[in-house]
């Protein structure tokens, strides 16, 4: 992996992800924030939006598209984060001192959280 891609993985915030639809079998590309913690990559979504999450659980092989400071299509796998203590640690790290901390318990309980592991 070249230096520009490594830098983008550490600094860029918006990426595209393409999971495969669990019902249609068709790829579904969408934009999402890439988060980092402890040298790992994560994506998270609001509790109300579930389709993309269900697709990744059913078909964990995805493509992560870098598109800000560097462009690259990176094969990866999606791994749901289910452990409550881990979820708490991650959401606290992601939210910091922002207003989102007001809804921390809701996010821990119901939000969709995926670890992205590059292939």
Secondary structure, 3 states (H helix, E strand, C coil): CCHHHHHHHHHCCEEEEEEECCCCCCEEEEEEECEEECCEEEEEECCCCCHHHHHHHHCCEEEEEECCCCCEEEEEEEEECCCHHHHHHHHHHHHCCCHHHHHHHHHHHHCEEEEEEEC
